[in-house]
Amino acid sequence: MRLDYILKGIETGQTDGELQTEITDITSDSRQCRPGSLFIAVPGFDSDGHDFIGQAAEAGAVAVVYQRPEALEVIREKGMTAIRVEDSRTAAADIAGNFFGHPSRDLILTGVTGTNGKTTIATLLYRLFTSLGYCCGLLSTIANYVCGERFETTNTTQDPITLNRLLRLMCDRGCQYCFMEVSSHALHQGRVRGLRYKGAIFTNITHDHLDYHRTFAEYIRCKKLLFDTLERGAFALINSDDRNASVMVQNTAASVYRYSEGSMAEFKVRIVERSLEGYLLSLNGTEVWTRFIGDYNAHNICAVYAAAMLLGADSEETLRQISAMGPVAGRMEYIKGRRDITAVVDYAHTPDALENVLKTLLELRGKSCLIAVFGCGGNRDRTKRPEMAAIGARYADRLIITSDNPRFEDPEAIIEDMKEGLDQEGLAKSLFITDRREAIRTAVMTAPDGAIILVAGKGHEDYQIVNGLKSHFDDKEIIKEVLL
C-alpha cells in the first residue's frame, strides 16, 4: 500500500522524502521491521521507539513516523522518508486502521470492560456464539482466537497495530462476531482508537491499577471512554448493581440496558441454589443449571445471556449452551484429590476479587477448613498489599502468604508490605513462604481431610517472573503433583 494512502486523514507536520513509497508492513517494534516497512516510533514507559530508528533502518524500514524533532537527523542519515506527527501513539492507531482497511467495521464487535469479570464474559460469549454455529474471534487476557485457532497474547488488550492485524485476519477468515476485553490502560493509551463496537459491557469497578492511573477518579474516567465512543445503534450493557454503572453511560449515544441481581433491570438474575459443583440460576424467570460457582459469576452469566439477547441469539438455545459450559481457565477451577481435599485456582489479584472468591468458598465449605494461598505482584500498586492480606485473614482459617510475580522487586519486601495488614490474630493464623511452589505444597500436605484450598492470583498464567526472568510455573500443575 502506498504511504500517502496509509496517511490519509492523519494530521501530519513536516515530511521529508517520497510519500509515493510502497509500504509492505507497519510496526512500532523495530525487531519486526522488514524490507519495505513503515516504522512508527512510539514513546513507551520502559523504552522509546525513537531510540530504535537505526535498528529499524538496518532491518529494511523505508519510512518513519515520529514525534521527537531531534529524530529527523537520524532518519535523514538512514535515507528514509520521515513523517512528523504530534502524537505517534495516536497516529499508530489511525495508521493501523487505514493499512488494514478498518476491519472492525466488518465485524460485530463487542467490548467488555471493568475491573473483574472481563475474561469470563468475553470468553463465554466467544464459546457461546461458536457453539451457535458462527465463526468468531476472541481477544482476551488468556489468548486470542480466530475461528478456533489460538494466538498467544502479552497484554489484556494488544497494541493498535496487533489489534487491527488480528481483526483483519478475522475478517479474511469469515468471522462474523468478535468479543474482546478492553483494559483501562488500552483506553487511556488509545490502543482501541478508531474501532467500531456494536456493543460494550461494563462489569464493575474496584481498587486496581492505581499504580498507573494514580486516582480512582482517573481509573473510572478511562473505563468510561469505551462508552463515550459508542455510536447510535450500538448497545451499552451495564451492571446496575455497581454504584458507578450509571457514570459509565452518562455521555453515550448507545441504547442503555442493565443487568442485575438486586435492582431494576432489563435482565435479571437470581441465585436459586448453591453448591461446590455449580449454581442453579434464574435468568429472567427461567431456571438454568450452570457449572459455575460464586455469586459474582451469577452476574457474569447474566451479562453473557443479556449480550446474547441484544446480539439477536435465541433465548432457549442460549440457555441450553450456557448450561453446558464449564469455567474459564484459571477462574474458579477446582481440583478434587486425596483425603477429600478440594483445591480452587482463581486469578483473583485485587482486594475485591479475592474477597468475592473467599466469601463464596466460605458459604460453600460447610465445616471444612478453608486455606488461602496468595501473594501480590511486584512493581504494581503497593497500596493494595496490606488490604489483600487483611481480607485473606478475615475469611480463611489458615493463610499462606507467598510470591506472585515479584518481577523486579524483592519477594520478601512484598511480603513485608502485606504483613502490615495483619493484626495479631491474622499473624497467628499465617505462614510466610516466599517460594510459591513450596507454599502450595505446604498447603496441601498440612491440610486436614476435607479442606478447601484457594490458590489465588495467577489463575491461567503458566509462568512466574522473578528478578525480571520469566520461567514456567503453573499453579494447577503443582497442585496436581501433590494432591492427585
N, C-alpha and C positions, 0 to 999 in steps of 0.2 A: 504494500500500500504506500502511496506517495506521502511524504512528510507533510506537505501543505494540507492534504485532506485529513490527516491524523490530527492536525492542529485546528481544524475547523471549529469555530465558536469559542476558542480559548483565547483569552486576552493575553497577548504577549508584549514584551518590551523589545529591547534590542535584539535583532537577529543578525547572525554573521555566517555566511555560507549559502549553500544551494538548498532551497526549500523544495525543489522538484525531486530530491533524492528518494529512491525506493527504499522502504524500510521493511525488513524481513520479520522483525520481532521487537517487542518493547519489554523493558525490565528496569527495576530500581535496584537490582543486585548485580554488581559488576562481575561476579563469578558466573552469572548466567548469560552474559553477553556472548554473541557470536557474530560472524561477518554480516553486516547489514543492520545490526541492532540500533535502536534508539535507547540511550541510557538516560534515565531520569534521576538526577542527583537529589535525593531527599534527605534532609537533616533528620537524624534519629536521636534516640535517648542514650544509646551506648556508642554509636558511631555516626558519622556524617558521610552521606554519599558523595559529597563534593571532594572528599579526600581520596576517592577511588576512581576518579575520572581517568587517570593514567592507565589503570588496570583495565578499565572498560575499553579504552582505545586499543590496547595491546590485544584484547580478545576479539577485536573486529568492529566495535561500535563505530557508526559513521556520523552520529548526531547526538547532542546532549541537551537536555532541558535542565536549566539550573536557576538558582535564585541568588547565590552569593556573587557579587560583581567581580571579586578577585579571581573567580574560577575561569573567567573568559581567557586570560592569558594562557592557561594550561590547555584549554580547548583549542585555541588557535595553533599552539605549538604542535598539537597532535593532528592538525589538519581536519578537524571535524566541524560539522555545522553546529552552531551554537544558538539556542533559543532561550532568552531570559524571561522568567515569569516572576510574579510577585510571591507566589507560594507554590513550590514544586510538589508539595504533598497533595494540594487540591488539584493541581494540574495533572498529576498522575492518575487520579480517578477519572477526570474528564477525558484524558487521552486514552485510557483503557476502554472507556465506553465507546469512543469513536473507532478505535482499532478493532475491537471485537464485535462491532455492529449493535451495540446496546442490547445484549441478549436478554436482559431481564424483561424487556418489553414483549418478548415472545414466549414468556413463561407465566404460569400462575404462581407468583412468588409470595410466600407468607413468611414474615419475620417474627421471631419470638425474643422478647427482651424481659429483663427482670433480674433480681439477684439469684434466686433459686428457681429450679424447675425448667429452665430453658432447654437443657439437653433432653430431658424426659419428654417434654411436649413435642419438640421438633422431631425427635427420633420416632415417637409413636405415630405422629402424623405421616411420616415417611413410610413406616411399616403398614399403616392402615391403607393409604392410597395405593401402595404397591399391591397389597392383598386384594384391593378392589379392582385390580387389573390395569392400573396406569403405570407408565414408565415415569419414574420420579427421581429427583435429586435431593440430596441432604448435605447441608453444610453445618457441621457441628464440632463441639469440643473433642469428641471421641475420634471421629473420622469423617471424611467426605465421601459421599456415594453418588455415582452416576449410573442409573439403571442397574443397580446391583454390584457394580464394580467399585472397589474400595480404593480411596486415595488418602494417604496419610495427611495429617494436619498438624500445624505447630501452634496455632492460636485459636481461640474460640471463633473469631472472625478474621479471615485472611486479609492480606493487603489488597487494595483495589484491583491490581493487575491480575493476581491469582484468582480473585473472585470472578472477575469478568471472563477470564480464561476458562474457568470451570463452568460458568453459566453458558458460555458459548458451546462448550463440549456437550452440555446437557441438551441444548437446542439441536445440535448436529446429530445427536443420538436419538432424538424423538421424545425427549422428556416433555411432559405436559405440566407437571407440578414440581415446585422446589420449596423445601422447608429449610429455614436457616436460623441459627442462633445469631443474635445481634448484640454484641457486648457494648458496654458504655465506652470502653476505650475506642472501639471502632467508630462509634457515633461521634465522639469528640475529635478523633483524628481524620474524619471524613473518608474512612475506608469504604463506606457504603453510599457515598455521594453519587447521585445520578441513577441509583437503582429504583425501579418502579415496582412497588408492592401492591398486590391485590388485597392483602390484609396484614395486620400486625396484632400481636398478642402481648399483653402485659401480665406478668405473673405476680410479682411482689417486689418490694424494695426494702432492704435492710442493710445493716452495717457491713460494708465491704469496699475494698479498693480506695480507702481514704488516703492510702499512701500516694495514690495517683491524683485523685480528684480534690484532695485536701479538705473539702467540706461536704457534708451530706446534701446541702442545697445544690451544689455543683453536680454531684452524682445524679440527683433527680433531674436536673436540667438536661444532662446528657442523655439520659434514658428517654426523656420526653421528645427529643429531636426526631426519633423514629416516627412518632405520631404526627408531629408538625408537618412532615413531608408527605403524608398520605394524600392522595388525590380523591376527588369526588368519585363515588362508585366503589371505593375500597371500603373495607370494614376495619374497625378498631375494636378489639375484644379485650376487655379489662376485668381483672379480678376485683370485684367491688367490695370484697372483704378486707382488702388492703386500704389503709386510710389515705394513701397517696394516689389511689387509682384515678380519681376524678381530675387530679392535676395533669396526668398524662394526656388527657384528651381535651384540655381547655381550648386549644387552638387548632384542632384537627378539622379537616374538611371531610373526613370519612364518616360513615354511619357508625354510631357507637352502640355496642352490645355489651352486656355484662354477664359474668358467670359468678356463682356464689353458693356458699353453704348457708350463710346466716342473714343475708339481706335480699332486698328485692332485686330480681334479675330475670333476664330472658331465658337463662339457662341455669337450672338449679340442681344441686347435688345434695344428697342426704346419705349418711352412713347408716346402714341398716344393721350390719353385723361385722365384727372384727375378729380376726384370728391371725396366727403367725403364718398361715398358708394363704391368706388373702382377705379381701374385703367384699362384702355384699353392698352394692351401692344402688341408690335410686337416682336415675338421671331423668329429669323432667317427668317424674312419675313412673318410669319403667325400671324395674329392678334388673340388675346385671351383676353376675359374679365376676370378680377380677382377681388376678394373681398378684396384686399389688398390696403392700401394707403401708400404713402411715396416713394420717388424716390429710397431710399436705398432698399426698398422691391422689386423694379424692378430688382435690382441686385440679390437679394436673389432668386427670382423666376427664373431668368436666370440661376443661379447656379444649382438650382434643375432640370431644364429642361436639362441642359448640362450634369449633372451627370447621369441622367436617360438615356440619349442617349449613354453615354460611358459605361453604365452598360447593354446596349442591349435592352432597352424598346422601344416600338412602339411610334413613334412621335405623331401621331394623337390621340391615346388613352391617352398619357401623357398630351397633351394639354387639352383634354376634362376633365381629372381628376383635373388638376390644376385649371381650371375654376370653378370647383365645391367646391374647398376647401375654408375654412374660416381661419381667423387669428389664430395664435398660442396663447395660454393662456398668457395674460399679455403683448402681443406685439401688440400695436396699436389697442386694443379692444375698441370699442366705445359703449356708452350707451346713448340713446336719452331719454329725460324726459320732465317734465313740462316746460312751457314757452319756448319751442323750444330750450332748452339748451342741448348741447352735451358734455358729459364727455368722455375723452380718457384716458385709462390706459396703460402705457407703462413702460417697465423695464429699460429704459434709465437711466444709472447711471454713465456714463462717459461724459466728455465735448463734444466729437464728437457725441455720440449718442443723447444727449439732443439737440444739435444744429440741427441735422438732423430732429428730430421729430418736433421741433418748426418751422423750416423753411417750412416743409411740411404743417403744420397746418396754417401757415401764408399765404401760397399760396392758400389754400383751403377755408379760412374763409370768403372771401368776405368782408362785412362791419361789421362782428361780432367782439365782444370783445374777445380777447384771454387772458386767465388767466392761469398761470402756478403755480402748487403746487409741491414742491420737497424739498429734503434735501440732505445731504451727510452722508454716513455711518461712524460709529466710528471705531477707531483702523485700519484705512485704509489710503491710500495715502492722506495726508493733502494738498499737493500742488495743487490738482485739485479743492479744495473747493471754493476759490475766483473766479477761472475761470468758474466754473459752475454757480455761482451767476451772473457773468458778462454776460454770454450767455443768461441766463433767462431774464435779464433786457433788453438785446439788442432786443429780439424778442417779448416778451409778453407785453401786455398793463398793466397788473397787475401781481404782483409777491407775492406769499405767501411762504416764506421760513420756513421750518418746520423740524421735525426729520425724519430720515430714519430708520436705525438700529443703534442706538448710541453705542450698545454693552457695553463696559466698560468706555466709555468717557462721560463727562458731555454734554448733548444735547445743553445747552446754549453756551458752549465753541465752539462747532462745528459751530453753527450759527454765532458766532462772527468771526470765521475764514472766513465764507462765505461773511460776510459783507465787508470784506476788498476788495472784487472785485467790489463793488458798488460805483459809483460816486454819486454826489448829485441828479442827475436825477433818477438814479436807486433806491436810498434810498427813494425818494419821491413816487415812484410807488409800494413800497414794504411793506408788513406786515410780522412780525416775530412772529409765533405762534408755540411754542415748541410741544404742543400736536397735533399729526398728525390727529387724529380724528376731533379735533376742527378746524384744518386748512382746512380740506376737507369740513366740514360743513359750515365754513365761506365762502369758495369759492363759493359754490352752493347758499347759502342764499343771498349773496350780488351780485351775477352775474346778469347783465342786460339780458333782454329777448334775446334769440338767441345766447347767448355766447357759446364759446368753452372753456372747462376747461381741461387742461392737468394735470393729476396726475401721476408723473413720479418717477422712482427709484426702486419700489418694484415689479411692474408687477404681476407675477403669485404668488408671495410669500403670504402665508396666516398666517404669524407670524410677530412679531416685537421683537427685542432683546434690552432690556433696563436694565442697571445695571447687565448685564450678564444673565438676566432671559428671557426666551423665552415664549411669550404668543400669543394667537390667535389674528391676525389682518389682515384684508383683505380689501384693498382699494375699490374693487368692491362692497363688501357688504355695506360699509359705504356710498358710492355714491348712491347705490340703495335705501337705507333707507331715504336719504334726497331728492333725485331727482325724484323718481318714485311715 
